[in-house]
Amino acid sequence: MHMQNHPVDRQRHFVGLYLLSLLVFLPALLNRQNHVAAVVTAINSEATGTNEQQTTAQLTQQQQLPAQAEQKPSEQQPKQQQQNTNNTKPNIIIILIDDMGFNDVSFHGSNQILTPNIDALAYNGIILNRHYVPNLCTPSRATLLTGKYPIHTGMQHSVIINDQPWGLPLGERLLPEILRDAGYATNLIGKWHLGFWRKELTPTMRGFDHHFGYYSGYIDYYNHTMHMLDRNYSAGLDFRRDLSPWPEADGLYATDIFTQEAERVIYQHDAAVKPLFLLMSHLAVHTGNENNPMQAPEEEVEKFSHISDAKRRTYAGMVSRLDDSVGRVMRALSNKGMLNNSIVLLYSDNGAPTVGIHSNAGSNYPFRGQKESPWEGGLRSAGLIWSPLLQQQSYVSNQVVHAIDWLPTLASAACITLPPKLQLDGVDLWRVLSENDTPQPRRLIHVLDESVGYSAYTRGVLKYVNGTSFNGLYDDWLGELPASEEDPTTQYYVQQVLSSEVHHILGNEALSIEQVESLRAQATHRCPDNTEDYTQDVYRCEPLREPCFFDIEKDPCERYNLAKLYPLQVQLLAQEVEQFRQGAVESAQRSFSDPRCDPALHGGVWQWWDETSAAEGQWGVRLSNALLTTTAFNVVAIAWRGLQVEF
């Protein structure tokens, strides 16, 4: 596979300066070798010292499974009838979407991007109208798999960058481990983003029998490389089948190849022997590499000529392909006869980044803020759950649900008893959701990030916000969609839902046109009319100066700051946040760069690097000359960029 050239090749006219600079910097680097060796040794010692016994036990228990033989779903004869099975535990399928906006599925009322398959799944199941998640990728995924807040797993500070030596601590027991011990076949397709600098941190060492996908926060949609353009590393392939690099997928659109793999896993699964756990963790609709962030098949983008903004138009194509994927996965489950005993959960890991870093033009409107903010736009996620095991279906739930709840809720649905020593933050909501019971009030710490200096917390309908991210740059109401850019087929929206692949599969003839329209209206959010001007000083929210306080039920758009009117309530909420702060564990984040990660040292592939050592070298950790050269290039590149800025 053709790999992207090293940055030096892109700057040939500076080669003389590079070589001259290396002569200057290299002796200094060699004189510092003992210091660098000590740093690297400390990294390894810290990671291995506290987890050695657990790692040994995990490696003994979790052996790498051989890759299953490739077989296209179309080459198989799917079973149309329901399978007779002695296994009573439900199959669990989680479709996790990356960075999709709350306003980017049409069951929440938007007419710009229609998602008939996702909507049919929602209308036949339960729309989770108040579904909350951490506001960033890594903390959100850690929360799903542990049932704990990021502050209780050490994952509360930002996301894992590829060259940072940290990950989800090995002491945490994960959802796939619990399900595998209960007899499930466990599969992860797509994104991991919970650490890979040590092999023991990777998915097949953490409870997944099978992984097909990538370790990073994002990759290119077609060549599946990850390139850190702000570092002097080579671009590297980040695509694997289990532990082995998988370049065979080169040129295939990521959403499609993940869908094909999901179909293969489903068709080859024997539900009579084991229940299936499938976590389908999409790349979509996260951006790709920064030099080509927005990628979708041309035929998908062409469907959205009514959208004037080119970036938003490509985003719509990405969402559309995702909607098709949902239809294909549900079709495979149906053909295999597994739907009569399955639970399907679909949601976005956090709000969309409308603007700014890794922005994809997604919309969280009418909510305030976006991804990596303390506002509803970053924390409230589009979500749904479907299952024939639910006693009540086709309704909109206003029960507050958080990603911490899915581990205990799904375990309850599977009749798995969880040991108290797990000390989960989440609660079992299976009965409440299944029976459409009266919503229960919750206390949720949405974000508590001491490194940035902001927090968000709710008790019942009261929300407390103290501080914000990016100096408040993304604190406004972003992503409002032009009314003139509705899909031209909007007038046939309900018919599209009722004629969709998913609705044909589920076959709920009782779902009427009137019911679809009613459910959609209940799930559509608008800022309540209020004659009071929220720009008045008494309502102004300046979280970098002082905490803000909202009634999130009456004011879901967070326009009216009530802190000046109810100062005692603010004090009480601040005290409760302080209790959470006192109970937080030390962050697992290691925010420095470790140059041993460079794909150039690993055959052009991103992989674990904690034991990286080439031929005997001068350094105490036996780093190769290639590593020394890479480090020197990094220093020189930084110096040269500084010169460019200065001159």
RAGI-V547949 format. One record per residue. N is the residue number from 0. SS is DSSP state (alpha for helix, beta for strand, coil for the rest). PHI is phi in degrees with one decimal (* if undefined). OMEGA is omega in radians with two decimals (* if undefined). Layout:
N,SS,PHI,OMEGA / N,SS,PHI,OMEGA
This chain:
0,coil,*,-3.14 / 1,coil,-70.8,3.13 / 2,coil,-103.2,3.13 / 3,coil,-68.5,-3.08 / 4,coil,-66.4,3.04 / 5,coil,-62.7,-3.12 / 6,alpha,-52.6,3.12 / 7,alpha,-62.4,3.14 / 8,alpha,-68.9,3.13 / 9,alpha,-87.7,-3.11 / 10,alpha,-132.9,-3.04 / 11,alpha,-62.7,-3.09 / 12,alpha,-73.5,3.07 / 13,alpha,-105.8,-3.01 / 14,alpha,-61.4,3.14 / 15,alpha,-62.2,3.13 / 16,alpha,-64.3,3.12 / 17,alpha,-61.2,-3.09 / 18,alpha,-64.1,3.12 / 19,alpha,-64.5,-3.13 / 20,alpha,-65.6,3.12 / 21,alpha,-61.3,3.12 / 22,alpha,-62.5,-3.14 / 23,alpha,-78.0,-3.01 / 24,alpha,-83.6,-3.01 / 25,alpha,-59.7,3.11 / 26,alpha,-60.7,3.12 / 27,alpha,-64.6,3.11 / 28,alpha,-64.6,3.13 / 29,alpha,-64.6,3.11 / 30,alpha,-67.1,-3.12 / 31,coil,-95.6,-2.98 / 32,alpha,-60.2,-3.11 / 33,alpha,-65.5,3.12 / 34,alpha,-65.0,3.13 / 35,alpha,-62.1,3.14 / 36,alpha,-60.4,-3.13 / 37,alpha,-64.5,3.12 / 38,alpha,-63.2,-3.12 / 39,alpha,-64.1,3.12 / 40,alpha,-61.8,3.12 / 41,alpha,-63.1,3.11 / 42,alpha,-58.5,-3.10 / 43,alpha,-66.5,-3.10 / 44,alpha,-64.2,-3.12 / 45,alpha,-62.1,-3.07 / 46,alpha,-74.3,-3.03 / 47,alpha,-90.1,-3.00 / 48,alpha,-63.7,-3.02 / 49,coil,-84.5,-3.03 / 50,coil,-115.1,-2.98 / 51,alpha,-59.5,-3.09 / 52,alpha,-65.1,-3.13 / 53,alpha,-66.2,-3.14 / 54,alpha,-60.3,3.13 / 55,alpha,-60.4,-3.14 / 56,alpha,-65.0,-3.13 / 57,alpha,-65.8,-3.13 / 58,alpha,-66.9,3.10 / 59,alpha,-69.8,-3.07 / 60,alpha,-79.5,-2.99 / 61,coil,-109.2,3.14 / 62,coil,-91.6,3.12 / 63,coil,-66.9,3.10 / 64,coil,-85.2,3.07 / 65,coil,-65.4,3.12 / 66,coil,-61.7,3.13 / 67,coil,-73.2,-3.12 / 68,coil,-63.8,-3.14 / 69,coil,-70.7,3.06 / 70,coil,-151.9,-3.10 / 71,coil,-71.2,3.13 / 72,alpha,-55.8,-3.10 / 73,alpha,-67.9,-3.13 / 74,alpha,-88.6,-3.10 / 75,coil,-102.7,3.04 / 76,coil,-102.8,-3.07 / 77,coil,-66.5,3.10 / 78,coil,-83.8,-3.12 / 79,coil,-82.7,-3.11 / 80,coil,-81.7,3.08 / 81,coil,-70.3,-3.11 / 82,coil,-73.9,2.93 / 83,coil,-80.5,-3.04 / 84,coil,-143.8,3.04 / 85,coil,-84.5,3.14 / 86,coil,-82.1,-3.09 / 87,coil,-104.0,-3.13 / 88,coil,-73.0,-3.08 / 89,coil,-73.6,2.93 / 90,beta,-69.4,-3.10 / 91,beta,-121.1,-3.14 / 92,beta,-120.5,3.08 / 93,beta,-112.9,3.07 / 94,beta,-104.1,-3.06 / 95,beta,-103.1,-3.12 / 96,beta,-95.1,-3.03 / 97,coil,-103.9,3.00 / 98,coil,65.7,3.10 / 99,coil,-88.5,-3.13 / 100,coil,-74.8,3.11 / 101,alpha,-59.0,-3.06 / 102,alpha,-93.4,-3.04 / 103,alpha,-108.7,2.88 / 104,coil,-114.4,-2.98 / 105,alpha,-78.4,3.08 / 106,alpha,-71.8,3.02 / 107,alpha,-93.2,2.96 / 108,coil,108.6,-3.12 / 109,coil,-73.0,3.11 / 110,coil,-107.5,-3.10 / 111,coil,-83.1,3.10 / 112,coil,-120.2,-3.12 / 113,coil,-88.5,-3.10 / 114,coil,-125.4,-2.99 / 115,alpha,-63.2,-3.13 / 116,alpha,-71.4,3.09 / 117,alpha,-61.2,-3.12 / 118,alpha,-65.7,3.12 / 119,alpha,-61.6,3.09 / 120,alpha,-64.2,3.13 / 121,alpha,-66.3,-3.08 / 122,alpha,-69.2,3.09 / 123,alpha,-84.5,-3.13 / 124,coil,-117.2,3.14 / 125,beta,-127.5,3.03 / 126,beta,-83.2,-3.12 / 127,beta,-90.6,-2.97 / 128,coil,-76.0,3.13 / 129,coil,-130.6,-3.11 / 130,beta,-102.1,-3.05 / 131,beta,-113.7,-3.12 / 132,coil,-144.5,2.92 / 133,coil,-59.3,-2.94 / 134,coil,-93.1,3.13 / 135,coil,-143.3,-3.02 / 136,alpha,-58.9,-3.05 / 137,alpha,-62.1,3.10 / 138,alpha,-59.6,-3.11 / 139,alpha,-66.2,-3.14 / 140,alpha,-70.5,3.08 / 141,alpha,-62.8,-3.14 / 142,alpha,-65.0,3.10 / 143,alpha,-57.7,-3.00 / 144,alpha,-83.7,-3.13 / 145,alpha,-109.4,-3.03 / 146,coil,73.5,-3.08 / 147,coil,-129.2,2.99 / 148,coil,-64.2,3.06 / 149,alpha,-56.3,-3.14 / 150,alpha,-68.7,3.14 / 151,alpha,-104.6,3.06 / 152,coil,-124.3,-3.11 / 153,coil,83.6,-3.06 / 154,coil,-106.7,-3.01 / 155,coil,-84.8,-3.04 / 156,coil,-111.0,2.97 / 157,coil,65.5,-3.12 / 158,coil,-114.9,3.11 / 159,coil,-81.6,3.03 / 160,coil,-88.4,-2.96 / 161,coil,-56.4,-3.08 / 162,coil,-98.6,3.12 / 163,coil,-97.6,-3.05 / 164,coil,-86.8,3.06 / 165,coil,-157.4,3.14 / 166,coil,-171.0,3.10 / 167,coil,-61.4,-3.03 / 168,coil,-52.2,-3.08 / 169,coil,-68.8,3.10 / 170,coil,-73.1,-3.13 / 171,coil,-82.5,3.08 / 172,coil,-93.7,-2.95 / 173,coil,-102.5,3.12 / 174,alpha,-51.5,3.14 / 175,alpha,-63.4,3.08 / 176,alpha,-66.9,3.13 / 177,alpha,-64.1,-3.13 / 178,alpha,-69.2,3.12 / 179,alpha,-63.5,3.10 / 180,alpha,-64.8,3.11 / 181,coil,-90.1,3.05 / 182,coil,102.9,-3.12 / 183,coil,-80.8,2.85 / 184,beta,-86.8,-2.97 / 185,beta,-112.0,-3.05 / 186,beta,-135.6,3.00 / 187,beta,-117.4,3.06 / 188,beta,-118.4,3.08 / 189,beta,109.0,-2.92 / 190,beta,-79.8,3.06 / 191,coil,-108.9,3.04 / 192,coil,60.8,3.08 / 193,coil,-123.7,3.06 / 194,coil,107.5,3.08 / 195,coil,-149.7,-3.07 / 196,coil,-67.5,2.98 / 197,coil,-115.4,-3.11 / 198,alpha,-58.5,-3.09 / 199,alpha,-65.5,-3.12 / 200,alpha,-86.1,-3.01 / 201,coil,-81.5,-2.94 / 202,alpha,-55.7,-3.09 / 203,alpha,-73.7,3.00 / 204,alpha,-100.8,-3.07 / 205,coil,-121.8,3.03 / 206,coil,112.5,3.11 / 207,coil,-89.8,3.06 / 208,coil,-67.2,-3.03 / 209,beta,-144.7,3.02 / 210,beta,-133.0,3.05 / 211,beta,-131.9,-3.08 / 212,beta,163.1,-2.97 / 213,beta,-139.6,-3.07 / 214,coil,-96.4,-2.97 / 215,coil,-78.4,3.05 / 216,coil,-75.4,-3.14 / 217,coil,-165.1,3.07 / 218,coil,-144.7,3.00 / 219,coil,-69.1,-3.07 / 220,coil,-68.3,-3.05 / 221,coil,-112.2,-3.13 / 222,coil,-97.1,2.98 / 223,coil,60.9,3.02 / 224,beta,-96.3,3.02 / 225,beta,-121.0,-3.08 / 226,coil,-127.6,3.10 / 227,coil,-86.4,-3.01 / 228,coil,-70.5,3.12 / 229,coil,-91.1,3.07 / 230,coil,-123.0,-3.14 / 231,coil,-98.2,3.08 / 232,coil,-98.7,3.03 / 233,coil,-73.2,2.94 / 234,coil,-66.8,-3.11 / 235,beta,-137.1,3.05 / 236,beta,-66.7,3.05 / 237,coil,-130.2,3.14 / 238,coil,-151.9,-3.00 / 239,beta,-139.5,2.82 / 240,beta,-109.4,-2.99 / 241,coil,58.5,-3.10 / 242,coil,-97.5,-3.04 / 243,beta,-100.5,3.03 / 244,beta,-54.7,-3.03 / 245,coil,-131.4,3.13 / 246,alpha,-73.6,-3.10 / 247,alpha,-61.0,-3.12 / 248,alpha,-84.9,-3.08 / 249,coil,-54.1,3.10 / 250,coil,93.9,-3.13 / 251,coil,-94.1,-3.12 / 252,coil,-64.2,-2.97 / 253,alpha,-56.5,-3.13 / 254,alpha,-59.3,-3.13 / 255,alpha,-68.6,-3.09 / 256,alpha,-69.3,3.06 / 257,alpha,-68.2,3.12 / 258,alpha,-66.2,3.09 / 259,alpha,-60.0,3.13 / 260,alpha,-67.8,3.09 / 261,alpha,-61.6,3.08 / 262,alpha,-61.0,3.14 / 263,alpha,-61.9,3.14 / 264,alpha,-60.5,-3.12 / 265,alpha,-65.2,-3.09 / 266,alpha,-67.5,-3.13 / 267,alpha,-90.6,-3.10 / 268,coil,-81.3,3.08 / 269,coil,-104.8,-3.08 / 270,coil,-69.6,3.09 / 271,coil,-73.2,-3.11 / 272,coil,-97.4,-3.09 / 273,coil,-141.1,2.95 / 274,coil,-72.7,-3.09 / 275,beta,-104.0,2.89 / 276,beta,-113.7,-3.13 / 277,beta,-126.8,3.01 / 278,beta,-101.0,-3.14 / 279,beta,-98.9,-2.98 / 280,beta,-102.8,-2.97 / 281,coil,-70.7,2.87 / 282,coil,-72.1,3.13 / 283,coil,-64.6,0.10 / 284,coil,-110.9,3.04 / 285,coil,-62.9,3.05 / 286,coil,-70.1,3.02 / 287,coil,-88.1,3.12 / 288,coil,-60.1,-2.98 / 289,coil,-66.7,3.11 / 290,coil,-84.5,3.07 / 291,coil,-157.9,-2.92 / 292,coil,-75.0,-3.02 / 293,coil,-104.3,-3.05 / 294,coil,-137.4,3.07 / 295,coil,-153.2,3.08 / 296,coil,-58.9,-3.05 / 297,alpha,-57.9,-3.11 / 298,alpha,-66.3,3.07 / 299,alpha,-77.2,-3.12 / 300,alpha,-62.5,-3.11 / 301,alpha,-63.6,3.13 / 302,alpha,-70.2,-2.96 / 303,alpha,-119.0,3.13 / 304,coil,-65.4,3.13 / 305,coil,-75.5,3.12 / 306,coil,-95.7,-3.02 / 307,coil,-77.1,-3.10 / 308,coil,-75.2,-3.04 / 309,alpha,-62.8,-3.14 / 310,alpha,-66.1,3.12 / 311,alpha,-64.9,3.13 / 312,alpha,-65.3,3.09 / 313,alpha,-66.8,3.09 / 314,alpha,-57.2,3.11 / 315,alpha,-59.9,3.08 / 316,alpha,-63.2,3.11 / 317,alpha,-65.4,3.11 / 318,alpha,-65.6,-3.12 / 319,alpha,-61.5,3.12 / 320,alpha,-65.7,3.09 / 321,alpha,-65.1,3.11 / 322,alpha,-62.3,3.07 / 323,alpha,-61.8,-3.14 / 324,alpha,-60.5,3.12 / 325,alpha,-59.6,3.10 / 326,alpha,-61.3,-3.12 / 327,alpha,-68.2,3.13 / 328,alpha,-66.4,3.11 / 329,alpha,-65.7,3.08 / 330,alpha,-64.4,3.11 / 331,alpha,-63.2,3.11 / 332,alpha,-62.3,3.12 / 333,alpha,-67.6,-3.14 / 334,alpha,-60.5,-3.14 / 335,coil,-82.1,3.13 / 336,coil,74.9,-3.03 / 337,coil,-104.7,-3.01 / 338,alpha,-68.8,-3.11 / 339,alpha,-67.7,-3.14 / 340,alpha,-138.5,-3.10 / 341,beta,-132.9,2.99 / 342,beta,-119.8,3.12 / 343,beta,-118.2,3.11 / 344,beta,-114.3,3.13 / 345,beta,-131.4,3.04 / 346,beta,-162.6,3.08 / 347,beta,-96.2,-3.04 / 348,coil,-68.2,3.08 / 349,coil,-167.9,3.10 / 350,coil,-68.5,-3.13 / 351,coil,-78.0,2.96 / 352,coil,-85.1,-3.05 / 353,coil,-61.3,3.14 / 354,coil,-135.5,3.07 / 355,coil,86.6,-3.04 / 356,coil,-64.5,-3.12 / 357,coil,52.9,-3.10 / 358,coil,-67.4,-3.13 / 359,coil,-121.4,3.14 / 360,coil,71.1,3.06 / 361,coil,-66.9,-3.07 / 362,coil,-122.5,3.01 / 363,coil,-107.3,-3.07 / 364,coil,-60.5,0.21 / 365,coil,-91.0,-3.11 / 366,coil,-72.3,-3.11 / 367,coil,-84.0,3.02 / 368,coil,77.8,-3.08 / 369,coil,-157.6,3.09 / 370,coil,-47.6,-3.14 / 371,coil,59.6,3.01 / 372,coil,-135.6,-3.14 / 373,coil,-85.3,-3.02 / 374,coil,-93.1,-3.10 / 375,alpha,-57.8,3.13 / 376,alpha,-63.8,3.09 / 377,alpha,-94.5,-2.97 / 378,alpha,-106.0,-3.08 / 379,beta,-92.9,-2.97 / 380,coil,-114.7,2.98 / 381,coil,-65.1,-3.08 / 382,beta,-153.1,3.11 / 383,beta,-156.5,3.02 / 384,beta,-137.3,3.12 / 385,beta,-131.0,3.02 / 386,beta,-171.4,3.01 / 387,coil,-69.2,3.13 / 388,coil,-80.2,3.08 / 389,coil,-72.9,-3.12 / 390,coil,-70.2,3.10 / 391,coil,-116.3,-3.13 / 392,coil,-134.7,3.12 / 393,coil,57.1,3.04 / 394,beta,-147.4,3.11 / 395,beta,-101.9,-3.13 / 396,beta,-94.4,3.03 / 397,coil,-103.8,3.01 / 398,coil,-67.5,3.06 / 399,coil,-69.8,3.13 / 400,beta,-123.9,3.11 / 401,beta,-125.2,3.13 / 402,coil,-56.4,3.09 / 403,coil,-62.6,-3.03 / 404,alpha,-83.1,-2.98 / 405,alpha,-71.0,3.12 / 406,alpha,-62.2,3.12 / 407,alpha,-66.8,-3.13 / 408,alpha,-68.8,3.14 / 409,alpha,-70.4,3.07 / 410,alpha,-62.5,3.11 / 411,alpha,-63.2,3.12 / 412,alpha,-62.0,3.14 / 413,coil,-94.0,3.14 / 414,coil,56.4,3.09 / 415,coil,-103.0,3.11 / 416,coil,-84.1,-3.11 / 417,coil,-97.2,3.12 / 418,coil,-70.5,-3.14 / 419,alpha,-58.9,-3.08 / 420,alpha,-64.4,3.09 / 421,alpha,-66.5,3.11 / 422,coil,51.1,-3.11 / 423,coil,-72.9,2.99 / 424,coil,-90.1,-3.10 / 425,coil,-77.4,3.13 / 426,coil,-123.9,3.13 / 427,coil,-78.9,-3.13 / 428,coil,-111.0,-3.06 / 429,alpha,-60.0,-3.11 / 430,alpha,-65.1,-3.12 / 431,alpha,-59.1,-3.13 / 432,alpha,-72.9,-3.08 / 433,alpha,-62.7,-3.08 / 434,coil,-97.4,-3.09 / 435,coil,52.7,-3.11 / 436,coil,-74.2,3.12 / 437,coil,-60.1,-3.13 / 438,coil,-56.1,3.14 / 439,coil,-97.6,3.11 / 440,coil,-68.2,-3.09 / 441,coil,-132.9,2.92 / 442,beta,-115.2,-3.08 / 443,beta,-132.8,2.96 / 444,beta,-94.2,-3.02 / 445,beta,-75.2,3.13 / 446,beta,-152.5,3.07 / 447,beta,-145.0,-3.02 / 448,beta,-115.2,-3.13 / 449,coil,-72.9,-3.11 / 450,coil,-70.0,3.09 / 451,coil,-91.1,3.10 / 452,coil,94.4,3.08 / 453,beta,-150.6,-3.12 / 454,beta,-148.5,3.04 / 455,beta,-143.3,-3.01 / 456,beta,-148.9,3.04 / 457,beta,-128.6,2.94 / 458,beta,-126.9,-3.05 / 459,coil,62.5,-3.12 / 460,coil,-97.6,-3.08 / 461,beta,-95.6,-3.13 / 462,beta,-123.9,-3.11 / 463,beta,-118.6,3.10 / 464,beta,-128.8,3.12 / 465,beta,-131.0,-3.06 / 466,coil,82.8,3.11 / 467,coil,-158.8,-3.10 / 468,coil,-102.8,3.07 / 469,alpha,52.4,3.11 / 470,alpha,57.1,3.11 / 471,alpha,79.9,-3.06 / 472,coil,-63.4,-3.07 / 473,coil,-116.8,-3.08 / 474,coil,-91.2,-3.09 / 475,coil,-86.8,3.11 / 476,coil,-94.2,-2.96 / 477,coil,-105.4,2.98 / 478,coil,80.9,3.06 / 479,coil,-65.2,-3.03 / 480,coil,-97.9,3.13 / 481,coil,-62.9,3.14 / 482,alpha,-63.2,-3.10 / 483,alpha,-80.3,-3.06 / 484,alpha,-112.0,3.06 / 485,coil,-73.9,3.05 / 486,coil,-58.6,-3.09 / 487,coil,-63.1,3.12 / 488,coil,-97.6,-3.08 / 489,alpha,-56.7,-3.11 / 490,alpha,-63.3,3.12 / 491,alpha,-106.7,-3.03 / 492,alpha,-56.1,-3.08 / 493,alpha,-62.1,3.10 / 494,alpha,-62.4,3.09 / 495,alpha,-63.5,3.11 / 496,alpha,-65.1,-3.07 / 497,alpha,-73.3,3.08 / 498,coil,-105.7,-3.11 / 499,coil,-72.0,3.11 / 500,alpha,-57.5,-3.09 / 501,alpha,-64.2,-3.12 / 502,alpha,-68.0,3.05 / 503,alpha,-59.9,-3.11 / 504,alpha,-68.9,-3.06 / 505,alpha,-74.5,2.97 / 506,coil,63.4,3.11 / 507,coil,-84.0,-3.09 / 508,coil,-70.1,-3.13 / 509,coil,-75.2,-3.14 / 510,coil,-76.5,-3.04 / 511,coil,-96.5,3.07 / 512,alpha,-59.6,-3.13 / 513,alpha,-63.8,-3.13 / 514,alpha,-68.8,3.08 / 515,alpha,-60.0,-3.13 / 516,alpha,-63.1,3.13 / 517,alpha,-68.0,3.13 / 518,alpha,-62.6,-3.14 / 519,alpha,-65.8,3.13 / 520,alpha,-64.2,3.12 / 521,alpha,-67.2,-3.09 / 522,alpha,-92.0,3.14 / 523,coil,-89.2,-3.08 / 524,coil,-106.5,3.04 / 525,coil,-135.2,3.06 / 526,coil,-70.4,-3.10 / 527,coil,-59.5,3.07 / 528,coil,-67.3,3.13 / 529,coil,-149.8,-3.11 / 530,coil,-72.4,3.12 / 531,coil,-71.6,3.11 / 532,coil,-81.5,-3.07 / 533,coil,-74.2,3.09 / 534,coil,-85.7,3.08 / 535,coil,-61.6,-3.11 / 536,alpha,-56.5,-3.07 / 537,alpha,-65.3,-3.11 / 538,alpha,-104.2,-3.05 / 539,coil,-66.1,3.12 / 540,coil,-108.9,3.07 / 541,coil,-127.9,-2.96 / 542,coil,-64.3,3.08 / 543,coil,-78.0,3.12 / 544,coil,-99.2,-3.10 / 545,coil,-158.1,-3.10 / 546,coil,-62.8,3.08 / 547,beta,-115.2,-3.02 / 548,beta,-143.9,-3.07 / 549,beta,-132.2,2.90 / 550,beta,-94.2,-2.94 / 551,coil,-72.5,3.10 / 552,coil,-79.1,3.13 / 553,coil,-81.1,-3.04 / 554,coil,-135.9,-3.10 / 555,coil,-64.9,-3.13 / 556,coil,-86.7,3.06 / 557,coil,54.2,3.13 / 558,coil,-101.1,-3.03 / 559,coil,-108.9,3.08 / 560,coil,-76.3,-3.06 / 561,coil,-101.4,-3.04 / 562,coil,-60.6,-3.12 / 563,coil,-70.8,-3.13 / 564,coil,-86.4,-3.09 / 565,coil,-131.3,-3.08 / 566,alpha,-63.6,3.14 / 567,alpha,-66.9,3.10 / 568,alpha,-61.2,3.12 / 569,alpha,-61.5,3.13 / 570,alpha,-63.0,3.13 / 571,alpha,-63.7,3.12 / 572,alpha,-64.7,3.10 / 573,alpha,-62.9,3.10 / 574,alpha,-65.2,3.13 / 575,alpha,-68.4,3.06 / 576,alpha,-63.2,3.12 / 577,alpha,-62.4,3.07 / 578,alpha,-62.1,3.07 / 579,alpha,-63.5,3.14 / 580,alpha,-61.1,-3.13 / 581,alpha,-65.3,-3.12 / 582,alpha,-91.7,-3.12 / 583,coil,-72.3,3.07 / 584,coil,-88.8,3.12 / 585,coil,-63.4,3.13 / 586,coil,-63.2,3.07 / 587,coil,-83.6,-3.05 / 588,coil,-63.6,2.97 / 589,coil,-123.8,-2.90 / 590,coil,-85.1,3.13 / 591,coil,-88.2,-3.12 / 592,coil,-90.2,3.07 / 593,coil,-114.8,-3.02 / 594,alpha,-66.2,3.09 / 595,alpha,-66.8,-3.14 / 596,alpha,-74.6,-2.99 / 597,coil,-48.2,3.12 / 598,alpha,-55.1,3.11 / 599,alpha,-60.8,3.13 / 600,alpha,-89.2,-3.05 / 601,alpha,-133.3,3.08 / 602,coil,68.3,3.11 / 603,coil,78.7,-3.08 / 604,beta,-127.8,2.97 / 605,coil,-79.0,3.08 / 606,coil,-156.6,-3.13 / 607,coil,-56.5,-3.02 / 608,coil,-137.3,-3.04 / 609,coil,-64.1,3.14 / 610,coil,-110.1,-3.10 / 611,coil,-63.2,3.04 / 612,coil,-159.2,-3.13 / 613,coil,-95.5,3.13 / 614,coil,-65.5,3.13 / 615,coil,-52.7,-3.13 / 616,coil,-124.8,-3.08 / 617,coil,-82.5,-3.03 / 618,coil,-88.3,-3.11 / 619,coil,-62.1,3.11 / 620,coil,-96.6,3.07 / 621,coil,57.4,3.04 / 622,coil,-72.0,-3.06 / 623,coil,-77.8,3.07 / 624,alpha,-61.6,3.12 / 625,alpha,-63.2,3.10 / 626,alpha,-64.0,3.12 / 627,alpha,-60.9,3.13 / 628,alpha,-64.3,3.11 / 629,alpha,-59.7,3.12 / 630,alpha,-62.0,3.12 / 631,alpha,-62.0,3.11 / 632,alpha,-59.3,3.14 / 633,alpha,-60.1,-3.14 / 634,alpha,-62.3,-3.11 / 635,alpha,-65.7,-3.12 / 636,alpha,-62.3,3.12 / 637,alpha,-62.6,-3.14 / 638,alpha,-62.6,-3.12 / 639,alpha,-66.0,3.09 / 640,alpha,-62.1,3.09 / 641,alpha,-63.3,3.10 / 642,alpha,-64.4,3.14 / 643,alpha,-62.5,3.13 / 644,alpha,-64.1,-3.08 / 645,alpha,-67.3,-3.07 / 646,coil,-100.0,*
